[in-house]
Amino acid sequence: MTRTAVGRFVSDEARERFLKAYEEAMGLWPGPREECDVETSFGAVHVHRAGAGQGEPIVLLHGHGGNSSNWYPQIEAFGEHHPVYAIDTIDDPGRSVQHTVIKDSRDNAAWVNEVLEGLGLERVHLVGLSYGGWLTLNQAVYGAERLASVTVLDPGGLQKVPLRFLVSSVCGLFAMLFPRRFRPWFARVLANYALIAPARLMAPIMLGTRTYRPSYRPPARPFTDEELGSIRVPALVVLAGRSTLLNPRKALRRASALIPGVRAEIVPRVGHGLPLEAPELVNARVLRFIDSEAHSRSM
């Protein structure tokens, strides 16, 4: 769920190497962007803002071990009609700096809500991938007052994290050691698009894996039936047909049965890294959902 101690780099030198790689990865974002730090009860949270649109804001939460650069394929599409905010999760390697341990679901909802408040955002569409999807569902359960909708992409929280996900993650790290010409084969076999993602996107992730402690985060706990049933904001659940995190069919059934009014689907032949592997599809699905919710409210 969250790391059990405050995360930090093993040395100042390690942090500087990471931040250099981080800035190079952020260069993948199209167009201009702004940055700021928002002080919360648990530390300073770093946020990137882009987009010239005047619609309701879209706020992005990346997956475990990632950072805001991971959303670069979404920024132009989302930013055409909406301001877009990408948050460096407070307890992952990034530009956020944590000082207080996050103990539970309510603490997680608290720091996310404090970020939204600090940014002056009253009504947002929250979008999360993997662990960021867990945080997004958690916000819908424990801190929904600023949410217009939630979208979760192959999220944690619908099922117990299976052993195959941990095995696949370890295999992916080993596959990164092979020359790049071999990685497409590993990417297909492991359903792990990160293996063929741009090198500068992966550089800070790999540095964080080696130099950020504690590196271990307990697997995201499944939400109870009662928690999922308590969600009252419009929700979109997009599952990867080749997910290593979930059994997509079982996850689809559980989400559909428990989350009131949810829209849920499985994208066939796509792995866990949906926004990178199928960016045009993800962008279209998310924007169509947000537009439809706005239209339904205006009627």
N, C-alpha and C positions, 0 to 999 in steps of 0.2 A: 504494500500500500504506500507507505512513505519510508524513507530511510530513518533508522532509529537513532541517528546522531546527526549533528550539524555537518553538512558536507563542506569540504574544502580541498584545495589542491595540496599535493604533498610538499610543495615548495613554491616560493615566489617565482623561481625560474620556470617551473612547470606551468604555472598560471600564465606567465608571459608568453610561453610558446603556444599554449592553448589559445590565448586571446589573439595572437597574430593569425593563427589558422582560422579562428572564428571570423575575424574581419574579412579574410579572403573568401570564406564561404558566404558571408552576407553580401558580397559583391555579386552573387547570383541573382539577387533581387532586382527586378526591372524598375527603372525610374527612381526618383528621389524618395527618401524616407527620413523620418525624424526619429529620435531616440530620447528616452527619458527613464529615470528611476523613480519608482513609487515606493515610499516608505510604508511598511506594514508592521504588524505586531511581531512578525517572524523574520523580518529582514527587508532589504531593499530589492525590489523586483524590477528587472529591466524589461522595457517594452519598446517595440518598434512600431511606428505608424506609417502607413502609406495609403495611397488612394485619394482621388479627388472627388469621389462620388458624395452625394448628399443624402443617401439613404441611411437606414439604421445601421449602426456599426456592426461589423463582423469581428469577433475576437477568436484567436486561434491558440490552441494548446497542443504542443508537440508531444511525441512519445518519449518513453524512457530513454535516457542518455542522449537525447537529441537537443536541439536548440531552434531558435526562430528561423535560421537559414533553411531548415527543412521544408518550409512552406513556399519556397520561391516559385513553384509552378502554379500556385494559386493567386499570387498577389495581383497580377495584371487583370485577371478575369474578375476577381472579387472587388478590386479597387475601382473598376469602371463606374459603378453606381453606389459604392459604399466606402466609407472610411474603414480601413483594415488595421487591426491591432494584433501583433503577435507577441506573446508573453514567453520569456525565458522562465520555465518552471523553477520555482524557488529552490528546490533541492536537487536539481540536475546541474551538470557542468554548463556554465554559460556566463552571462554578465550579471545575473542575479547573485546577491550575497546574503546568505542565511545567517541568522544569529541565534534563533530559538528553535528547538525541536518541534516538529508538527506531529501531534500525538495520534490524531484520529480524524474521522470524517468531518466532524464539526470544525476542527482546526483548518482542514483543507478548504472547506467552504468559506471560512473566515478570511483567509489570506487572499483568495480569489476575489471575494466581495470587496475587500479593502483596496485591491488594485483597481477594480471597476469604479469604485467611489473616488479614488484618488485621481483617476483620469476624467472624472466628471461624466461618466457614462450611465445613463438612467435606464436604458433599454437596449440590450445587445443580443445578437445571435451568436451563441457560443458553439464553437466547432472544435472537436478534439479527436486525435488519433491515438489508438492503443491506450497507453497510460493516461494520455491527455483525454481520451474518451472516458476513462474511469473518472477523472476529475470533473468532466462535463456532466456525466450522469450524477455524480455526487453533488454537484452544484444544483442540479434540478431537484434533488431530494432535500438538501439542507440549506440552500441559499438562493432560492429562485427569484427573489424579489426584483432583481435587475435583468431578468432573462425574458427576451421576446420568443426565443426558441432555442432548442439544442439539437445539434447534429453530431452523431458519434460514428467514427469510421473504424471498423473492426476493433471495438473497444474492449478493455478490461471491464470486469464487473458483471457480465452476464453469466459467466461460468467460472468454475475453478480453473486456474491456469494449469494446463496439462504439462506433463513431463516433456512431451515432444517439443513444446515451445522453447524450453530451456536447452534441450539438446540441439535444436535447430539454431538457436542463437550462438551456442558454442561452436557448432560446425561452421557457421557463417564467419566467425572470427578467424578460424583456421583457414577458411577458403580465401580470406583477404591476404594471406601470406603468399598465395600463388600469383604468378604473373597474370596481368590483366587479360591476356588472350585466352586463359582458361576459365575466367570467371563467368562468362555467359552460360557455360555448361552447369556450373555450380548454382548459378542464379535460377536456372530452370528446374533443376533437381530439388533444390531447397526452397523454391518459391520465395526467394529472397532477393528482391530487386536492388537492395542496397549494394550488392556486390558489383553492380554495373552502373551505379550512380556516379556522378562526376566526382573525380578524386578530391577536389577541394571541398566538396560537401561532406565527404567522409572523414577528412583529415581531423577536424576538431572532435568528432565522435570517437575516433580511435585514440586520440590523445587523452580525451576524458576517461575512456575505459582504463587506460594505463596509469593515469596520474590523479584521478579524483577519488577521494575516500570520504565515507565508506562507499565502495563501488556496488555493494549488494543492496538491493531494495527488495523487501519481502513481496511475493507475488500479490497482485491486486486482489483483494477479497471480493467474492461475489456478493452483490447486493441481495438482500432478502426479498421474498415476494412482496412483503409489506412495503419495503422501501421503493421498489420499482412501481408498485401500484399507487404510491403517493404522488408520483410525478404529474403535475398539472399543466406544464408548459408544452407547446407543440414539440414533438420529437421526431427526428429522422434517424433511422439506424441503417447504415450501409455496411454489409458484411462481405468479406473476401471469400470467394469460392474455394481458394486454396489456402485459407488461413491456417497458420500453425498455432495461433492463440486460442481459437475457438473451433468447435464443431458448428459450422455455419447453419446447418439445418436445425439443430437443437437450439442454437442461440436465437434464430429467427422465430421459432415457435414460442420460446420463453418471452422474448420481447413483445411479440404480438399479443400474447395472452395476458401480459401483466401491465404494460405501459399504456395508459388510456389514450386512445386515438393515434397511436404511433403509426408512422409510415416506415416500413421495414422491407429490405430487399437484400438479395445475394447477388453479387457481381461475379459471374462465372470466370474461371481461368485466370483470376488475379490473386496475387499473394497479399500478405499482411500490409505491405507498404503501399496501400491504395493511392494516396495523393501523388506519389512519385511514379508509380507504375501505370496508372490510368488517370492522368491529371485532367484531361478534357472531360472524361465521363464524370469524375468527382466534381469538378467545377460546375458542370451543367446540373447535376443532381442537387447540389447544395443551393445554387442560385434559384433553381426552379422551386425548391421547397420554400426558401425565404420569400420569394415573390408571391407564391400562392398564399402563404400565411398573411402577408401584408394585405393582399387582395381580399382575403376572407374577413379581416378585421375592418376593412373600409366599407363592407357591404352593410 
